[in-house]
């Protein structure tokens, strides 16, 4: 059972998707706009719900943007370790730790899981 506030955010996202059916790329700023949430914890709760076993509405990609703006995919575990403990993430492409890590360059985005 979810708190009423969470259900409100979930419904906001579903309404946004319905009203923007041509959109399938959902970076953090669009997810915030869609849900109408401001807190990081609400945003992560929303993403966990819609990307998890409950829904699978979205596919999520965790990534790091290097200083050239190039996207480097990372695992969910590396994403959370970087945010919580400031541990440099490991690139899924090279298998090596990301050089000159800056926590401000870590991110994620969701893709609407429709066929």
Buried (B, 14 or more C-beta within 10 A) or exposed (E): EEEEEBEEBBEBBBEBBEEEEEEBEBEBEBBBEBBBBEEEEBBBBBBEBBBEEEEEBBEBBBBBBBEEEEEBEBEEEBBBBBBEEEBBBBBBEEEEEBEEBEEEBBBBBBEBBEE
